[in-house]
Amino acid sequence: MFESLNQNIERAFRSLKGQGKITELNVAETLKEIRRALLDADVNYKVAKEFTNKVKEEALGQQILISVKPGQLMVKIVHEKLTELMGSKHEGIKMASKPPTVVLIAGLQGSGKTTFSGKLAKYFKGQGKNPLLVAGDVYRPAAIDQLGVLGEQIGVEVYKELENKNPVEIAEHGINYAKKNGKDLVIVDTAGRLAVDEEMMDEIEAIKNAINPHEILFVVDAMTGQDAVNTAKAFNERLDFDGVVLTKLDGDTRGGAAISILSVVNKPIKFISTGEKLDALDLFHPDRMASRILGMGDVLTLVERAQQQFDEEEARKLQRKIRKNELDFEDFLSQIKAIKKMGNIKDLMSMVPGLGKMVKNMDISDDAFKHIEALIYSMTPQERRNPRIIDGSRRKRIAKGAGRSVREVNDLLKQFHAMKKAMKGMNQMSGRGRMRAMNQMRMMRRR
């Protein structure tokens, strides 16, 4: 996500390296490169120009502290202005004072509306809601079936009328069904077209007028760049939607839509989708996105994803085992499964400050853990619980059962024992240090 934009902005900051102070000349050179980077990322020209003008005004008005290098100050200013440009703070979904809350999903065909509808239902189910998905796309082949499959996967009911081809009626009937059956959230999936046309606009506007939704979300494919912004503008003129959802941010996207869209339509980005998995949905936080664009990582999102996947009781059990130095391969396997549920592995690594630059040119597959899982599954339950008994003959059998080499078994055991040793060392730190670490974790959770 935003790899080329990140690289180009980094290149722009290089012109300030070795400079003793910020001057109009070196700022102009840096901002010229930043503006070019934004335009290459398909950011609206007017938006890019206004952005660099604001950065210039801020930079030239700053008094440089002796301890702060010009390049560091410039990164800080660009981060602040990028955050402002994308909305300053996260904006959530408006909930109805009297349930059910009705959310209407709109967008072009192929933007990922149906998949997003399923992801949104799963997200709110995890927040304690009782959602209903309404299959309102009566034109696209298998759209109703797709929503049905998604609903089954996440345990959410799907309202559909196979014989009815009137999406307005289906939406109305779905909301009535929700009221009668105690559903507190209704997500209405709608049909898209390959391009903006009057027929589509008339239909989605008719649905809006009939059901009077509490929230209208416009779903757009981030990979379409500036076209995404133009489409958002056309939809907003007819629907006056409440927020934008950017999908396919895990693809080869240049990032222009995320940066431009608020300035052009004056509507916030509320969610971003980074993959096909139903867990691959994040709230949009402008400050965190600015950090990722500048290669500074995104630890808060990483922590939030981890908290969603790691069961508290399991975490306590794991902590007790770590304290007693009793960690085994069963625990290791459960942690791998949880990490895989958190999303794309390369995306997760890029959220760790400093790792983003290391992994951006690496080809990291989501199957990166596959051979480790195969080796662990090839072990007997006794071997998983007590790795010390794995001798030479057992290593050969494990390797053969997993279709891997003995060297890989040796490497896994070596890494596992090194990890246990590191955890034992962490466990032996002073009581004061432990208390400080626990307090830091609590603070992170409160935020």
N, C-alpha and C positions, 0 to 999 in steps of 0.2 A: 504494500500500500504506500503510495507516494514516493517510491524509491527514487525515480528520476528527479522529482521536485526537490527532495532532500539533498541529493547529490549536487544539483545546480545551485541551491542556496548555500551549501557548504563552500562551494567554489567561490561564490560571491564574497563570503566572509574572509577568504584567504587574503584578499587585497588589503585587509586591515592588520594582518599579522606583521609584527615588527614596528608598527606605527606607534609613536609616543603619545599621540593625541588625535582626537577626531577633528578633521578640518572639512571645509566645504568641498574641497577637491577629492579627498579619499572617500567621503560619504557619497558624493555624486557617482563615483566609479562603482562603489559597492551596490548602490541602489539601482544603477543601470543594469547590473547583472541580476539582481533580485527581480526587477521588472521583467527582464527577458525570461527568467526561470518561471515566473507566474504565467506569462503568455504561452510558453511552451507547454505548461500544464493545462492549457485551455481555460485559463481564468479570463473573464470578461475584461476587455482592454480598459474600459473606463474604471472598473473596480481596481485593476492593477495599478493604474496611474494614480488614483486617489490614495491608495494604500501607501505607495512609495513616497508620495508627497507628505503624508502624515508622519511617516517614519523619519523623513529628512527634517521636518520641523521639530520633532521631538529630540532627535539626536543632536542637532546643532544648538539646541537650548539647554543641553545637559552640561553640568559641571562635572568633569571627570575626577573621581577620587584617585588618589595615588595608587591604592591597592587594586583598582579595577582597570583592566586593559580595555582599549577601545573596542576590540573584537567582542569581548564579553558583554560590554554595555550594549553593543549593537544587537547581539543575540537576544538580550533581555527586552529591548525595545521592540524588535520584530515579533517576539513571542507575545508581548502585550497587545500589539496592534493586530496580529493575526487572531488572537482570542476575541478582541472587540469585533473584528470583521465577521467572525462566524457566530456571534451572538452573545458573548461574555459569559452566560451561564446556561445550564441545562433547563429546558422547559418541558414539563411533563404533560400527561394526558389530563384533560378536564373531566372530572367525574361528576355524574349527576347527583343532585341532592336526594333524589328519589330514584332508586334502581328501576329498570336496568339502564346503565350507561350504553349509548349506542355509538359505535365507531364505524364510519363509512370509509372503505378503502377504494382509492381511485388511482388510475394510471394507465399507461400504454400497455399493449400486449407484449409479453416478454420481459416486463420490468421486474417481475417477481412478486406480484400482488398476492397470489394464492399462497405461495410458500411463506411470505411475510405474515399473512393472516394466521397461519398455523403457528408461526413463531410467537406472534403477539399473544395468541390464546395461551400458549404454553407459559410465556413470561408471566401473564396475569394470574394464571392458575397457581403458579409458584408464589404469587403475592397473596394467595388466599381467596381469590375470586372464583366464581362459578360461571365460566364463559360459555357462550353458544356461538358456533360458527354458522353463518347463513350463506348457502351456495347460490349466489346471485348471478354467476356467469353462465348464461344459458346458451352461449354461442360457441365457445371454444370446445372442441372435442375433448372429452375426458376431464374437463375442468371440475365437474361435480365429483367424479370419481377420485380425482387428485385430492380434493379437500376432504373427502370421506376417509381416504387413507391416512392423511395427516391427522385428522381428528382421532382416528383409531390409535395411532402411534402415541399421541399425547394424552389420551383418555378424556377427550372433549367431544361433546355431542355436536353433530352437524345437522342443521335443518335444511332439507331439500324437497323440492316438488318436481319430480321427474317429468310429469306431463305438462306442467305449466311453463310457458315460454315468456311470461311477462315478469321481468325482474322487479318492477315496482311492487306488484302484488306479492311476490315472493318475500321481498324485504319487509313489507307490512305484516304479512302472516308470520314471518320469523320472529318479529318483535312481540307480537301477541302471544306466540308460543312461549317465548322467554318469560313473559309476565306471569303466565299461568303455571309455569314449571320452576319458578324460583331462581331463574338465571339473573345474575346481577350485571352481566356484561354481554353485549351483542356485537359481534364483529361481522360486518356485511361485506363479503367479497363481491366485486363487480366485474363486468366484462371490460376488456380493453380492445383497442384496435391497433393496427400496425402503424397508424399515423393519426394525428389529431384531425377529426372530421366533425361536421355538424351533427350527424346522427348520433354519434357517441356522446357528444357534449349534451345534446338534448336529453338523452336517456339518463345520464348520470345526474343531470340537473333535476330531472323529474323524480328520481329516487330521493335526492336530497330534500326536495320540497315535500315529498310524501311522508318521509320518516323523521324529518327535522333532527338530524344526528347531533349529539353533543360534541363530537370531534370528527373532522374530516382529515384523513391523512393521504397525502399524495406520494405514491411510491414511484421512484425513478431509478433507472439503471445508471450508476455513477460512471460506468465505462463510456457512456455516450457524451461525456464532457459538456461542452457548451450547448449542445443540443438538449441536454437534460434541463439546463436553465431556461432555454426558450420554451420547452414543453411545459415546464412548471409555470411560466408566465401565462401561457395560453389557458391552462387549467384554472389558475388562480382568478383570472378575469371572469370566468363563468361560475366557479364554485366558492371562491373566497375561502379556500381551505385553511386549516389551523396549523398544519405542520407538514414537514417533508420527511420521507424515509429514503435514505440512500442505500441501495442494494449493490451487491457484487463488488464491494470495496476490497475483496481479496484478490480480484483480478488485476490485469495490467492497466490500472486506472491512473490517469494523470492528476487527479485530485481537484481539477478546476471547478467542478460542480459544488463540492463541499465549501470551497472558499468564496464562490461568487453568489450562490443562490439566495442567501439572506439579503444581500445588498440589492438584488434585482427584484425579488418578489416581496421582501419585507416579512417573510414568514420563517420561523426557526426550523432547523433540522432537529427532529426529536429522537430518531432511531437510526442506527447504521447496522447493516447486515454484512457479515464478512465470510459467508460460506453457505453451503447447502444444508449443513447440520441444523437441526431445530434449536440447538443451543446457541448457534452463531448469531446472536442478536445483542447489541449493546445500546444503552442509552447514549445519546450524543452529548458529550461535554466539550465545549469549544476550547477550554484551556488544555485539556488532555490531548485533543486533536492537534492543537498548535505544537505541543511538545513532541508528538510523534512526527509531524511534518519536519521539525527541526532536528530530528534524530535524538531526542532527549528521553525517549522511553515513555512508558505509561504505567507506573507501578500500581496506581490506585485501581485501574480497570483490571489489572492482573489479580490483585487481591480480591476484588469483588467476584471475579469469575471463580476463583479458588473457593471462596466462601459458599458459592452456590452449589459447588460439586462435592465438597468435603463435609460429610455428616459429623455433627458436633460430638456425638457419642463415640463414633469411630476415631475422631481426632483425639479425644481424651484417652481412649485405649492405646492409640499409637504413642501418645506422649508418655504414658506409663511404661510401655515397652522400651521406649528410647531411654528413659531414666534408668531402667534396669539392664540396659544393653542387651535386650532380648529380641531385637528386630530380626525378622526372618523373611524368606522369599514370598510367603503368603502376603505379608504386609507390603512388600515391594511391588507385587503384582496388583494389589488393590490400589496403590498410589498411581501406577501407570494407567490403569483404567480411568481413574478420576481425572488425570491430566489430559488424557485423550478426549474426554468429554468437554474440556474447557475450550476447544477449538483448534484451529490450524496451528501446528507446532512452530512453524517459522514466525507466524504472527505473534504467538505468545513470547517467543524469544526476543522479538523486536521491542517488546514492552519493557524489557529489562535495560535500564540505562547502561550504555557502553556496549551491549551485545548487538544492538541494531546494526551498527557499522560492520561488525564481524560476520553477521549472517546474511547481509543483503545480497551478496554475490554467491551465496551457497545454495545448492539445490537440496532443500530439506523436505523429505516426503513425510506425509502423515503416517506412513508405514515405518517410520524410523524405529519404533519400539517392537516391530513385528518379530524380529529374530530373537529379541530378549524374551518376549512372551513365549515363543516356541520353545526356547531352552528351559524356561521355568515350568511350562506345562509337561515337558519331557521328564521332569523330576518326579519321584514318588512323593506322596504327602509327607513321609518321614524326612526325606531329603530337603523339602522346602522348609519344614519347621526346624530342622537341625542341619544347616549347611556344612558343619564341621565333619560330618561322616562321609562327605563326597570325596572318595579317594580316586586313584587312577582308573580303575576298572569302571567305577560309576560314571566318571567323566566321559569315558568312551561310549558307554551306553546312552547317556544323556545326549551327547553330540549326534549319535546315529539316529536316535528317536526324533530329534528336531531337524535332521537334515543339515546340520551345521558342522563346523570343525571343532576338534578338541581345543584348539587354540582359543576359539571364541568362548568356550565354556570356562577356560582358565581366565580369560580377560574379565568375564562376567563375575566370577568368584573374587577376583582381585579387586575389582571396582566395588563390589558389595562390601567386602571386608574393610576397604579404605573408607567407605561411607559410614560404616558402623563406628570405626575408630574416630572419625571426625565428629560424629554425633556424641560419642562418649566424651570427647574433649569439651564440646559445647556444654554438656551436662555437668561437667566438673567445675564450671566457672563459679565465681563467688555467689553467695546468696543475694548480695546486693545487685550484682550484674543480672542475675535471673529476674529479680523483681523489676529492674529497670526495663528489661526486654519485654516482660509481661505487660507492664504499664504502656509501653510503646504500642504493643499489639492492641490493647484495649482502646487506646486513642485512635488508632487506624480504623477500628470497627465503628467507633462513634461517628467518625467523619463520613 
